[in-house]
């Protein structure tokens, strides 16, 4: 007798099979399990945040941690805020990101690390590039399982490390359009993006800063840095996501 899974159960089984294959094909000391945080609460439009790696020295169930306690405040407070901006909108900056509020936001999204081997607090650029080059097929398979409507790449090119959006474009995604850009509402800079195709649909890939960024264009702190970043994420919603309920998407760019 074949086993009949619910949609949510089927997603979890698919991720387990992928991670088992991933670990069988490559050697890991501290594998990071990520993906759709909570399939029962994964909202449309599907938001996928792409990070580099994690500071951990043993196998980590990131999605389990995010469901239980939001995993800690440094990275995930801002990911929670950005998730709210993209899914709900609202001009008021959500400065209070308690554990309960953080969990509520994070269970609605998907997150993945390009480098599945846990590391230290600062990513080594050569290790990240090597992981992406050797494991690009597994990374792409996980992206397809997450089935995103928009991909936010958290990590810009800096200090000799390629930005996450560039790594995806150059080594992972089989199709992508040319780079384009739109101006930040606050900072004297542009945010760069392109489109790719995931599961037959056109998906914007946005290069954005890391959620632990402490200095951007000389700006620091909540008022000068985090509030403007939240405002820019609201602008991304306006430019690329017409609806947060029905999943209607602006695939014409800007």
Secondary structure as GFF3:
##gff-version 3
##sequence-region A 1 254
A	DSSP	alpha_helix	7	25	.	.	.	ID=ss1
A	DSSP	beta_strand	32	33	.	.	.	ID=ss2
A	DSSP	beta_strand	35	36	.	.	.	ID=ss3
A	DSSP	three_ten_helix	39	41	.	.	.	ID=ss4
A	DSSP	beta_strand	47	51	.	.	.	ID=ss5
A	DSSP	beta_strand	60	61	.	.	.	ID=ss6
A	DSSP	alpha_helix	62	69	.	.	.	ID=ss7
A	DSSP	alpha_helix	73	87	.	.	.	ID=ss8
A	DSSP	alpha_helix	99	106	.	.	.	ID=ss9
A	DSSP	beta_strand	110	113	.	.	.	ID=ss10
A	DSSP	alpha_helix	125	146	.	.	.	ID=ss11
A	DSSP	beta_strand	150	154	.	.	.	ID=ss12
A	DSSP	alpha_helix	164	167	.	.	.	ID=ss13
A	DSSP	pi_helix	168	172	.	.	.	ID=ss14
A	DSSP	beta_strand	180	183	.	.	.	ID=ss15
A	DSSP	beta_strand	190	198	.	.	.	ID=ss16
A	DSSP	beta_strand	201	208	.	.	.	ID=ss17
A	DSSP	alpha_helix	221	221	.	.	.	ID=ss18
A	DSSP	pi_helix	222	226	.	.	.	ID=ss19
A	DSSP	alpha_helix	227	240	.	.	.	ID=ss20
###
